[in-house]
Structure formats: C-alpha cells, structure tokens
Amino acid sequence: MGWIRLDKLLAQSGERSRTEAARLVRAGCVTVDGQPARDPARKLDADTAAVLLNGQPVLDEPYRYLMFHKPAGVLTAARDRKAKTVMDLLPEALRRRDVLPVGRLDKDTTGLLLLTNDGELAHRLLAPQRHVWKEYRVVADGPLGREDVEAFETGLELSDFTAKPAKLTVLESTEDRSVSVVCLSEGKFHQVKRMFAARGREVLTLHRQAFGSLVLDVEEGAYRPLTLQEIAALRAAAQG
Ligand code: URA
C-alpha cells in the first residue's frame, strides 16, 4: 500500500466514506503507532504503521513464519489438557496471532518445526503432491548397509502403503548402533520409524535437520522469524 493519507486508509480498509473516516479521526477514535492521531490528512506508511480504530487493528496483521527447534518431550499440538505443547514454549504475543505448527513431529522427536499463521501456505506445504523434502538424522539400534540404502531408494513396503523412494546415507554403522541421514518427501504418521522398522531397526533418536530449503540453525527450544528469502523459497516449493 505504501504511503497514504490516514482518512483514505480508513476509508479503504472499512465500509466507510472519507468524510466518516475523517470524522472518526477528529473524534479521537484513531491511534497511529500508539499515539492519538487527530489529523485526517496525515500521511503514513501503511506497510509499517500500527493503526488502531477504537483499539482494533485497521490493517491486516502481516503473517508470521517461524523456525522453531523442538525439544524432546513436548507435543506438536495447539494445546493439550495434560502435556506440554510446542505452543507453551512460545511467547503469548505469538500464540495470540494463531501461529500453528506445519505438520507434526512425534513427542520424542527433536528438530526443525515450521510455525505460521499463513494457513494457506501450511496447507499447500503439507499436500502429498508437493514433495517437500525433509531431512532427519537417525540413530538406530543396529547396523545399516547397502541393502538398506537400496530398499529405501526403491520404496519400502509398509503395512498400508508403499513409501515413496527415500535417500538413506549411512554415516556410522556398528553391530549395535548406526547413525544415518534420511531424506524423504512424505510425512505420514511415524513414517521414519516405520521405515526403519521395516528394515528390522528401531529408531533410538530422531532429529529433523531440514524442511524443504530451511536448515535448522537455532538452539533447542529457541525460534527465529524466517527471512523474506526463506519465505519466498517456501512459497515456491508450495507451488511446485
Ligand atoms: N517420522 C517419524 O517417525 N516421526 C517423526 O516425528 C517424524 C517423522
């Protein structure tokens, strides 16, 4: 919207004429950036100014996009009557803006969780046909080898569906433990754990280190807003 007269902005953003908007300003019903505004002709930057009419925002709040590092032991849910959820770890101001997790990580899984109040983008990113890649670091209870890599690449048969091809990279493998990185484009319930179980392995720890083009770079329990470039890359992924 850019720079605009206050009365024009009020008229454009609500069902009222310029005259009515000017009257509301003169009557002291409007604040700009926390200060009373009495001049209808005043110009302001609609992209940054906080304009309230009778205490209510006149302009749409911009969407929020956050990278959050989920710790183990918290649920990926908006709220829960007993257990702590990821939302309990965010400040009240963000919770009030209806920011929600995009997809789920199990209670014992750690790592990158995207949170946003842009419901349409969230919906698109989760749509099965979008193929947003997710990357997990997996510690499992036994060795992994070339056959496992090939099985992941071919598409593992699970009890109710065949997993899409996934890339398994084995970093360490001994008789009683392996460390690997798995990249997959699906996100079905317990999918990584089920894929490992299909190869006779139990997942001991699971950590998501990337979601699409986002790479986790905040400490456990911390969050940061995404940059404009990161948001643009997610939007591009959601179109694909
Ligand atoms: N796959 C799982 O099994 N669990 C998660 O939390 C994420 C992917």
Boltz pocket constraint, residues with backbone or C-beta under 6 A from the ligand:
constraints:
  - pocket:
      binder: B
      contacts: [[A, 104], [A, 105], [A, 106], [A, 107], [A, 109], [A, 188], [A, 189], [A, 190], [A, 191], [A, 192], [A, 193], [A, 194], [A, 206]]
      max_distance: 6.0
